[in-house]
Amino acid sequence: MHNEFTAVIEREGQWFVAYSPEVPGANGQGRTKEEAKRSLAEAIALILEDRRADGLRGVPAEAERDTVVVK
Protein backbone atom coordinates (compact mmCIF):
# COMPACT_ATOMS: atom_id res chain seq x y z
CA MET A 1 0.00 0.00 0.00
CA HIS A 2 1.33 3.44 -0.91
CA ASN A 3 0.59 6.36 1.39
CA GLU A 4 2.08 9.82 1.58
CA PHE A 5 2.36 11.89 4.73
CA THR A 6 3.73 15.33 5.49
CA ALA A 7 7.17 15.36 7.11
CA VAL A 8 7.96 18.49 9.11
CA ILE A 9 11.71 18.63 9.71
CA GLU A 10 13.46 20.93 12.14
CA ARG A 11 17.06 21.22 13.20
CA GLU A 12 17.85 20.88 16.89
CA GLY A 13 21.54 21.33 17.50
CA GLN A 14 23.37 18.70 15.48
CA TRP A 15 20.23 16.61 14.99
CA PHE A 16 17.26 16.80 12.67
CA VAL A 17 13.86 15.90 14.12
CA ALA A 18 10.84 15.09 12.01
CA TYR A 19 7.16 14.62 12.72
CA SER A 20 3.99 14.14 10.75
CA PRO A 21 0.93 16.25 11.63
CA GLU A 22 -1.35 13.60 10.08
CA VAL A 23 -0.12 10.85 12.41
CA PRO A 24 -0.11 11.99 16.04
CA GLY A 25 2.81 10.50 17.96
CA ALA A 26 4.90 9.77 14.88
CA ASN A 27 8.34 11.32 15.04
CA GLY A 28 11.88 10.54 13.97
CA GLN A 29 15.37 11.88 14.29
CA GLY A 30 18.73 11.63 12.59
CA ARG A 31 22.04 13.32 11.92
CA THR A 32 20.80 14.17 8.42
CA LYS A 33 17.41 15.13 7.00
CA GLU A 34 17.25 11.81 5.16
CA GLU A 35 17.95 9.84 8.35
CA ALA A 36 15.22 11.78 10.14
CA LYS A 37 12.76 11.07 7.30
CA ARG A 38 13.61 7.36 7.31
CA SER A 39 13.17 7.24 11.07
CA LEU A 40 9.82 9.02 10.74
CA ALA A 41 8.67 6.60 8.02
CA GLU A 42 9.50 3.65 10.30
CA ALA A 43 7.58 5.26 13.17
CA ILE A 44 4.53 5.89 10.95
CA ALA A 45 4.57 2.28 9.72
CA LEU A 46 4.70 0.95 13.30
CA ILE A 47 1.87 3.21 14.46
CA LEU A 48 -0.39 2.28 11.53
CA GLU A 49 0.35 -1.42 12.00
CA ASP A 50 -0.53 -1.16 15.70
CA ARG A 51 -3.72 0.82 14.98
CA ARG A 52 -4.81 -1.74 12.40
CA ALA A 53 -4.26 -4.65 14.78
CA ASP A 54 -6.01 -2.79 17.59
CA GLY A 55 -8.95 -1.88 15.36
CA LEU A 56 -9.42 -5.45 14.12
CA ARG A 57 -9.52 -6.97 17.62
CA GLY A 58 -13.17 -6.04 18.05
CA VAL A 59 -14.39 -7.24 14.64
CA PRO A 60 -16.75 -10.22 14.96
CA ALA A 61 -15.48 -13.43 13.37
CA GLU A 62 -18.59 -13.66 11.15
CA ALA A 63 -18.16 -10.12 9.77
CA GLU A 64 -17.12 -9.79 6.13
CA ARG A 65 -13.76 -8.14 5.52
CA ASP A 66 -12.69 -6.49 2.28
CA THR A 67 -10.13 -3.94 1.14
CA VAL A 68 -10.57 -0.32 0.10
CA VAL A 69 -7.85 1.66 -1.69
CA VAL A 70 -7.43 5.38 -1.07
CA LYS A 71 -5.54 7.35 -3.71
CNS distance restraints for C-alpha pairs under 8 A (distance, minus, plus):
assign (resid   5 and name CA) (resid  20 and name CA) 6.62 0.50 0.50
assign (resid   5 and name CA) (resid  22 and name CA) 6.73 0.50 0.50
assign (resid   6 and name CA) (resid  20 and name CA) 5.39 0.50 0.50
assign (resid   6 and name CA) (resid  21 and name CA) 6.81 0.50 0.50
assign (resid   6 and name CA) (resid  22 and name CA) 7.06 0.50 0.50
assign (resid   7 and name CA) (resid  18 and name CA) 6.12 0.50 0.50
assign (resid   7 and name CA) (resid  19 and name CA) 5.66 0.50 0.50
assign (resid   7 and name CA) (resid  20 and name CA) 4.99 0.50 0.50
assign (resid   7 and name CA) (resid  21 and name CA) 7.75 0.50 0.50
assign (resid   7 and name CA) (resid  37 and name CA) 7.05 0.50 0.50
assign (resid   7 and name CA) (resid  40 and name CA) 7.77 0.50 0.50
assign (resid   8 and name CA) (resid  18 and name CA) 5.32 0.50 0.50
assign (resid   8 and name CA) (resid  19 and name CA) 5.35 0.50 0.50
assign (resid   8 and name CA) (resid  20 and name CA) 6.11 0.50 0.50
assign (resid   8 and name CA) (resid  21 and name CA) 7.79 0.50 0.50
assign (resid   9 and name CA) (resid  16 and name CA) 6.56 0.50 0.50
assign (resid   9 and name CA) (resid  17 and name CA) 5.62 0.50 0.50
assign (resid   9 and name CA) (resid  18 and name CA) 4.31 0.50 0.50
assign (resid   9 and name CA) (resid  19 and name CA) 6.77 0.50 0.50
assign (resid   9 and name CA) (resid  33 and name CA) 7.22 0.50 0.50
assign (resid   9 and name CA) (resid  36 and name CA) 7.71 0.50 0.50
assign (resid  10 and name CA) (resid  16 and name CA) 5.64 0.50 0.50
assign (resid  10 and name CA) (resid  17 and name CA) 5.43 0.50 0.50
assign (resid  10 and name CA) (resid  18 and name CA) 6.41 0.50 0.50
assign (resid  11 and name CA) (resid  15 and name CA) 5.88 0.50 0.50
assign (resid  11 and name CA) (resid  16 and name CA) 4.45 0.50 0.50
assign (resid  11 and name CA) (resid  17 and name CA) 6.28 0.50 0.50
assign (resid  12 and name CA) (resid  16 and name CA) 5.90 0.50 0.50
assign (resid  12 and name CA) (resid  17 and name CA) 6.96 0.50 0.50
assign (resid  14 and name CA) (resid  31 and name CA) 6.59 0.50 0.50
assign (resid  15 and name CA) (resid  29 and name CA) 6.82 0.50 0.50
assign (resid  15 and name CA) (resid  30 and name CA) 5.73 0.50 0.50
assign (resid  15 and name CA) (resid  31 and name CA) 4.85 0.50 0.50
assign (resid  15 and name CA) (resid  32 and name CA) 7.03 0.50 0.50
assign (resid  16 and name CA) (resid  29 and name CA) 5.52 0.50 0.50
assign (resid  16 and name CA) (resid  30 and name CA) 5.38 0.50 0.50
assign (resid  16 and name CA) (resid  31 and name CA) 5.96 0.50 0.50
assign (resid  16 and name CA) (resid  32 and name CA) 6.13 0.50 0.50
assign (resid  16 and name CA) (resid  33 and name CA) 5.91 0.50 0.50
assign (resid  16 and name CA) (resid  36 and name CA) 5.99 0.50 0.50
assign (resid  17 and name CA) (resid  27 and name CA) 7.23 0.50 0.50
assign (resid  17 and name CA) (resid  28 and name CA) 5.72 0.50 0.50
assign (resid  17 and name CA) (resid  29 and name CA) 4.30 0.50 0.50
assign (resid  17 and name CA) (resid  30 and name CA) 6.65 0.50 0.50
assign (resid  17 and name CA) (resid  33 and name CA) 7.99 0.50 0.50
assign (resid  17 and name CA) (resid  36 and name CA) 5.88 0.50 0.50
assign (resid  18 and name CA) (resid  27 and name CA) 5.44 0.50 0.50
assign (resid  18 and name CA) (resid  28 and name CA) 5.07 0.50 0.50
assign (resid  18 and name CA) (resid  29 and name CA) 6.01 0.50 0.50
assign (resid  18 and name CA) (resid  36 and name CA) 5.79 0.50 0.50
assign (resid  18 and name CA) (resid  37 and name CA) 6.48 0.50 0.50
assign (resid  18 and name CA) (resid  40 and name CA) 6.28 0.50 0.50
assign (resid  19 and name CA) (resid  25 and name CA) 7.96 0.50 0.50
assign (resid  19 and name CA) (resid  26 and name CA) 5.77 0.50 0.50
assign (resid  19 and name CA) (resid  27 and name CA) 4.20 0.50 0.50
assign (resid  19 and name CA) (resid  28 and name CA) 6.36 0.50 0.50
assign (resid  19 and name CA) (resid  40 and name CA) 6.50 0.50 0.50
assign (resid  20 and name CA) (resid  24 and name CA) 7.03 0.50 0.50
assign (resid  20 and name CA) (resid  26 and name CA) 6.08 0.50 0.50
assign (resid  20 and name CA) (resid  27 and name CA) 6.73 0.50 0.50
assign (resid  20 and name CA) (resid  40 and name CA) 7.76 0.50 0.50
assign (resid  23 and name CA) (resid  44 and name CA) 6.96 0.50 0.50
assign (resid  26 and name CA) (resid  40 and name CA) 6.47 0.50 0.50
assign (resid  26 and name CA) (resid  43 and name CA) 5.52 0.50 0.50
assign (resid  26 and name CA) (resid  44 and name CA) 5.54 0.50 0.50
assign (resid  26 and name CA) (resid  47 and name CA) 7.24 0.50 0.50
assign (resid  27 and name CA) (resid  39 and name CA) 7.46 0.50 0.50
assign (resid  27 and name CA) (resid  40 and name CA) 5.09 0.50 0.50
assign (resid  27 and name CA) (resid  43 and name CA) 6.39 0.50 0.50
assign (resid  27 and name CA) (resid  44 and name CA) 7.79 0.50 0.50
assign (resid  28 and name CA) (resid  36 and name CA) 5.23 0.50 0.50
assign (resid  28 and name CA) (resid  37 and name CA) 6.76 0.50 0.50
assign (resid  28 and name CA) (resid  38 and name CA) 7.59 0.50 0.50
assign (resid  28 and name CA) (resid  39 and name CA) 4.58 0.50 0.50
assign (resid  28 and name CA) (resid  40 and name CA) 4.12 0.50 0.50
assign (resid  28 and name CA) (resid  41 and name CA) 7.82 0.50 0.50
assign (resid  28 and name CA) (resid  43 and name CA) 6.86 0.50 0.50
assign (resid  29 and name CA) (resid  35 and name CA) 6.79 0.50 0.50
assign (resid  29 and name CA) (resid  36 and name CA) 4.15 0.50 0.50
assign (resid  29 and name CA) (resid  37 and name CA) 7.51 0.50 0.50
assign (resid  29 and name CA) (resid  39 and name CA) 6.06 0.50 0.50
assign (resid  29 and name CA) (resid  40 and name CA) 7.18 0.50 0.50
assign (resid  30 and name CA) (resid  34 and name CA) 7.58 0.50 0.50
assign (resid  30 and name CA) (resid  35 and name CA) 4.67 0.50 0.50
assign (resid  30 and name CA) (resid  36 and name CA) 4.29 0.50 0.50
assign (resid  30 and name CA) (resid  37 and name CA) 8.00 0.50 0.50
assign (resid  30 and name CA) (resid  39 and name CA) 7.25 0.50 0.50
assign (resid  31 and name CA) (resid  35 and name CA) 6.45 0.50 0.50
assign (resid  31 and name CA) (resid  36 and name CA) 7.22 0.50 0.50
assign (resid  32 and name CA) (resid  36 and name CA) 6.32 0.50 0.50
assign (resid  33 and name CA) (resid  37 and name CA) 6.18 0.50 0.50
assign (resid  34 and name CA) (resid  38 and name CA) 6.14 0.50 0.50
assign (resid  35 and name CA) (resid  39 and name CA) 6.08 0.50 0.50
assign (resid  36 and name CA) (resid  40 and name CA) 6.09 0.50 0.50
assign (resid  37 and name CA) (resid  41 and name CA) 6.10 0.50 0.50
assign (resid  38 and name CA) (resid  42 and name CA) 6.29 0.50 0.50
assign (resid  39 and name CA) (resid  43 and name CA) 6.29 0.50 0.50
assign (resid  40 and name CA) (resid  44 and name CA) 6.15 0.50 0.50
assign (resid  41 and name CA) (resid  45 and name CA) 6.19 0.50 0.50
assign (resid  42 and name CA) (resid  46 and name CA) 6.27 0.50 0.50
assign (resid  43 and name CA) (resid  47 and name CA) 6.20 0.50 0.50
assign (resid  44 and name CA) (resid  48 and name CA) 6.13 0.50 0.50
assign (resid  45 and name CA) (resid  49 and name CA) 6.06 0.50 0.50
assign (resid  46 and name CA) (resid  50 and name CA) 6.12 0.50 0.50
assign (resid  47 and name CA) (resid  51 and name CA) 6.10 0.50 0.50
assign (resid  48 and name CA) (resid  52 and name CA) 6.04 0.50 0.50
assign (resid  49 and name CA) (resid  53 and name CA) 6.28 0.50 0.50
assign (resid  50 and name CA) (resid  54 and name CA) 6.03 0.50 0.50
assign (resid  51 and name CA) (resid  55 and name CA) 5.90 0.50 0.50
assign (resid  52 and name CA) (resid  56 and name CA) 6.17 0.50 0.50
assign (resid  53 and name CA) (resid  57 and name CA) 6.41 0.50 0.50
assign (resid  54 and name CA) (resid  58 and name CA) 7.88 0.50 0.50
assign (resid  55 and name CA) (resid  59 and name CA) 7.66 0.50 0.50
assign (resid  59 and name CA) (resid  63 and name CA) 6.80 0.50 0.50
